[in-house]
């Protein structure tokens, strides 16, 4: 998460220097609190319940690793355009390579995968589904904001 935060911060500055615009209705403020909180909740539940069976832990770690690979593929494909915030440079072309060739929002698919992987690996039967529901709702809101911003910038 720290490497992602450093990269996002650097890219935010580059996007803004190129005339990048951030929509006012983004849910980023909530996401930056909820994202680490849901991981903490799942780790806490896992600690409380005790270690899950090794097969569950291994499956969760494999799921998390696959999600991280997809996320970093999306990040690499976006290059300096990837940030935690929705910052769109007017007139910039949409990225259509890498995982964006098949998915409109692969980064968010990967985030859901990260959450599911951590839930499985920790045996978080309560915090896992709740985390997916809460953060899934924020992602749904975020995708709407992002789609609107990208459509507006393309005009």
N, C-alpha and C positions, 0 to 999 in steps of 0.2 A: 504494500500500500504506500509506503514511503517513496519508493522509486516512481510509482505512478503519480504521486502528489508533486514531486519535484518536476517531473516531465510536464505535467498539466500546467503548473505555474509558469514554467518557461514558455510553453506554447501560448498561454493566455496573453502574455506580453507581446509575442510575435503577431498574434491575431489582431490585437488592438492596434498595433503599429501599422498594420495593413488596412485599417479602417473597419475592423471587425465590430459588429454590433451585437449586444446582448439583449434579448427580449426581456421586458419587465415582468412577465408572468411566469418565469421559471420557478421550479420547485427546488432549486439547488440548495437553498438555505436549509430546508428540511432534510434533504438527502444527505448533506454532510454531517448531520447529527444522527440520523436514523441508520445509515450504512454501518458505521462502526458499532453502534448500539446493538444492532441485531446480531452481529458476530459475537459480541460480548455475551449477549443473552444465550446464544446457542452453546458457547463454551461453558458458561455457568451451568446450564442445564446438564451438559455432558459431565461436568465435574460432580454435580449433585447426584446424578444417576450412576456414576461409575463408568468405567470403560465399556464400550459396546463390544460385541463379538468381533474378533479380528477380521472376519470376512466383511462385516459392515464397515469397519474402519478403513479397510483396504479399498472397498468400493467407493466410499466417500472421498478418499484421497485421490483415487483415479479420476473420479468425476470432477473434482476440484482442479486437478492438473489439466484435464482436457479443456475445462472452462478457461483456465488461465492461458492456455495455448491459443484458444480462439480470441480471447481478449487482446493478447499481445499481437496477434496477426492483424486484428482490426486497428490497433494503435499504430502498428508499423505501416499499414496501408494508408491511414490518414496522415501520417507524418506530423508536420507542425500544426495541422488543423485539429488534432485531438486535444481536448481539454476536458476538465470536469464540468466546466460551464458550457452553456450553449452560446457560442460566439461565432457568428457567421460573417464572413467577408463578402459584401455585395459583389455579385458578378463572378465569384470564384466557382469553378466547375465542381460538380458533385463527384465524389470519389466513386468509381465504378469497378475498381479492381479488388483483388484479394477476396475476403469473405463478402464484401459488398456486391460482388457479382451475383451472389445467391440470396443474401439477406439484406434487408433495408437497414436494420439496426443490430448488427452482430455483437457489438459491445454490450448491449442490454441483454441479449440472449446469454452471453458469457457471464454477466453479473448474476443472472438467475441461476446459472450453473454453479457459480461459486457458492451461492447461498445454499443450494441443494446439496452440494458436496460437503460443505461444513456441517450441515444438519445431519446428513447420513453418517459422517465420520464421528460425530459426537453423540449420536443416538438422541438427538434433540427432537423428540416426538411432539413436543408442545411448542417450543420456541421456533423450531424449524418451519412448520407450516404457517405459524403466525408471522414470522419474519418474511417468508415468501409472499404472504398476502399483503402485508403492509408495504414492503418495498416494491412488490409488484404493482401496487396501486400508484406509488410514486413514479415508477418507470412508465406506466401507462400515461400519467399526466405529463411526464417529461417528453415522451415521444410525440405527444400532441403539440407541445410547445416547439420542439425541434422541427417537426414537419412544417408547421406554420412559418417558422423563421426561415427555413430553407426555401419554401415556396415563395415567400416575399422577396428574398434575396435574389432569386433566379429571375425575377421580373425586370 
